[in-house]
Amino acid sequence: MYSYTFDVETGGILLNSTPTNFSKEPRPVYAQEMNILGFGKYWSYEDQNDVPYMWAESNIYWYKGAQIAKIKGGDLYTKPELQPVRDENGEVVFGSEKGYVLQPVDIKTMCTLNEDLLSVIEDSTVKKIVKEYEKFRDKLDIFHVAFSGGKDSAVLLDLVKKALPKDSFVVIFGDTGMEFPDTYEAVRHTKEQCDEDGTPFYMARSHFNPQESWELFGPPSRTLRWCCSVHKSTPQTLKMREITGKNDYTGLDYVGVRKHESLARSTYEYENYGKKQKGQHSFNPLLEWTSAE
């Protein structure tokens, strides 16, 4: 929805009220990534992964409002080349040669500075979620949040919890069996939260072993997109049949899809019917959100 700048003081992101038609999808950068790329050759920093040090836009790295590096090349077999930015004297910006030590982003202050604009975005999104629920409340068998364990579905679940009564929806994690360890940790943590506040949380997993699927279909790819239907969509459908006790149930899923994620998703609409599954309504409350937000 809004544009952003990098904050010199907190090292964070500052939203501004200028609308944006394109987001560079900034992502936080932690010591683990910096170590892999060889940042330690030029910069000093504590080897901790609890708080990010900087932000990356594609292959460009930003620290406290300044571009300090970029990476070039790299593939499955070749390490990318790290290219530090140097000042007019030829010295690395914020480099260790001057005794500078990189400081983590001040997340708490960053959030405080963005609170007003985020409240506007959050309130408008909550209203969209409520309006969609009211529209179908007496017409459908089930409402569910499609939870993936990623940042978008985590924000989505938080907003749905604020918008809807506890007993009005369920959460379903489609476990492909191929997720990263950090994803499973996020899912475990989220399920604990849902158990505490009374939100029904379900896991849906295919009876196919992922290794068997790979041997049968080959690796998932852009041209051979079998993974989602076999290991996510179908298991979730079966789980909702189990929850509702109906083979022909009708439902609505809240999905954390955003336009800024890809060219294909930039054409998505807030609401659709039957596009991914016959008889299924989908609603994308975060459609206009950017990664920064």
Secondary structure in CASP SS format (residue, H / E / C, confidence):
PFRMAT SS
TARGET T0000
AUTHOR 0000-0000-0000
METHOD secondary structure of the structure
MODEL  1
M C 1.00
Y E 1.00
S E 1.00
Y E 1.00
T E 1.00
F E 1.00
D C 1.00
V C 1.00
E C 1.00
T C 1.00
G C 1.00
G C 1.00
I E 1.00
L E 1.00
L E 1.00
N E 1.00
S E 1.00
T E 1.00
P E 1.00
T C 1.00
N C 1.00
F C 1.00
S C 1.00
K C 1.00
E C 1.00
P C 1.00
R E 1.00
P E 1.00
V E 1.00
Y C 1.00
A H 1.00
Q H 1.00
E H 1.00
M H 1.00
N H 1.00
I H 1.00
L H 1.00
G C 1.00
F H 1.00
G H 1.00
K H 1.00
Y C 1.00
W C 1.00
S E 1.00
Y C 1.00
E C 1.00
D C 1.00
Q C 1.00
N C 1.00
D C 1.00
V C 1.00
P C 1.00
Y C 1.00
M E 1.00
W E 1.00
A E 1.00
E E 1.00
S C 1.00
N C 1.00
I E 1.00
Y E 1.00
W E 1.00
Y E 1.00
K C 1.00
G C 1.00
A E 1.00
Q E 1.00
I E 1.00
A E 1.00
K E 1.00
I E 1.00
K E 1.00
G C 1.00
G C 1.00
D C 1.00
L C 1.00
Y C 1.00
T C 1.00
K C 1.00
P C 1.00
E E 1.00
L E 1.00
Q E 1.00
P E 1.00
V C 1.00
R E 1.00
D C 1.00
E C 1.00
N C 1.00
G C 1.00
E C 1.00
V E 1.00
V C 1.00
F C 1.00
G C 1.00
S H 1.00
E H 1.00
K H 1.00
G C 1.00
Y C 1.00
V E 1.00
L C 1.00
Q C 1.00
P C 1.00
V C 1.00
D C 1.00
I H 1.00
K H 1.00
T H 1.00
M H 1.00
C H 1.00
T H 1.00
L H 1.00
N C 1.00
E H 1.00
D H 1.00
L H 1.00
L H 1.00
S H 1.00
V H 1.00
I H 1.00
E H 1.00
D H 1.00
S H 1.00
T H 1.00
V H 1.00
K H 1.00
K H 1.00
I H 1.00
V H 1.00
K H 1.00
E H 1.00
Y H 1.00
E H 1.00
K H 1.00
F H 1.00
R C 1.00
D C 1.00
K C 1.00
L C 1.00
D C 1.00
I E 1.00
F E 1.00
H E 1.00
V E 1.00
A E 1.00
F E 1.00
S C 1.00
G C 1.00
G C 1.00
K H 1.00
D H 1.00
S H 1.00
A H 1.00
V H 1.00
L H 1.00
L H 1.00
D H 1.00
L H 1.00
V H 1.00
K H 1.00
K H 1.00
A H 1.00
L C 1.00
P C 1.00
K H 1.00
D H 1.00
S H 1.00
F C 1.00
V E 1.00
V E 1.00
I E 1.00
F E 1.00
G E 1.00
D E 1.00
T C 1.00
G C 1.00
M C 1.00
E C 1.00
F C 1.00
P H 1.00
D H 1.00
T H 1.00
Y H 1.00
E H 1.00
A H 1.00
V H 1.00
R H 1.00
H H 1.00
T H 1.00
K H 1.00
E H 1.00
Q H 1.00
C H 1.00
D H 1.00
E H 1.00
D H 1.00
G C 1.00
T C 1.00
P C 1.00
F E 1.00
Y E 1.00
M E 1.00
A E 1.00
R E 1.00
S C 1.00
H C 1.00
F C 1.00
N C 1.00
P H 1.00
Q H 1.00
E H 1.00
S H 1.00
W H 1.00
E H 1.00
L H 1.00
F H 1.00
G C 1.00
P C 1.00
P C 1.00
S C 1.00
R C 1.00
T C 1.00
L C 1.00
R C 1.00
W C 1.00
C H 1.00
C H 1.00
S H 1.00
V H 1.00
H H 1.00
K H 1.00
S H 1.00
T H 1.00
P H 1.00
Q H 1.00
T H 1.00
L H 1.00
K H 1.00
M H 1.00
R H 1.00
E H 1.00
I H 1.00
T H 1.00
G C 1.00
K C 1.00
N C 1.00
D C 1.00
Y C 1.00
T C 1.00
G E 1.00
L E 1.00
D E 1.00
Y E 1.00
V C 1.00
G C 1.00
V C 1.00
R C 1.00
K H 1.00
H H 1.00
E H 1.00
S C 1.00
L C 1.00
A C 1.00
R H 1.00
S H 1.00
T H 1.00
Y C 1.00
E C 1.00
Y C 1.00
E E 1.00
N E 1.00
Y E 1.00
G C 1.00
K C 1.00
K C 1.00
Q C 1.00
K C 1.00
G C 1.00
Q E 1.00
H E 1.00
S E 1.00
F E 1.00
N C 1.00
P C 1.00
L C 1.00
L C 1.00
E C 1.00
W C 1.00
T C 1.00
S C 1.00
A C 1.00
E C 1.00
END
